[in-house]
Amino acid sequence: MARRMGELSPVLLSLSLAGLGFLSPAASGADPQAGRAKASACVVCHGPLGVASAPSAPHLAGQPAMYLEDQLRKYRDGSRRHEQMTLIAKPLTDAEIENLAAWFSSIRIQAAPP
């Protein structure tokens, strides 16, 4: 199926938005290094670089900051439930959530076929 002229593929659209700063944590004013410093409670399950060490914990490295922020806010307000995550997220401020999301989303991961 041929693409119409002027129609962007999802990949090109993502690259275009990233180039404009829409997908960049820094564009929101978040501080990835402050997030890294705050991530000590996260590393037990999610690993120091966001690659989970616990089999039931998801990898956080490379996840979109908006997704991570949304999930942490849901744990904090109780609309998403997980005993440990609720305890960890409950005291976080909005700025701390944004910084944590900026840190984990800034980590680049690579996947290679076996």
Number of C-alpha atoms within 10 A of each C-alpha: 3 4 8 7 6 6 9 12 10 9 9 11 12 14 14 14 13 13 11 11 13 14 18 19 22 15 12 14 12 21 19 22 14 16 20 19 11 16 22 11 12 18 16 13 17 21 20 17 19 23 19 19 15 13 9 9 13 14 18 21 22 19 18 17 26 15 12 19 19 14 18 23 21 17 20 21 13 14 11 14 12 11 9 9 18 19 12 15 19 15 10 16 12 12 15 20 23 27 28 28 31 30 27 26 24 19 15 11 12 5 5 4 3 3
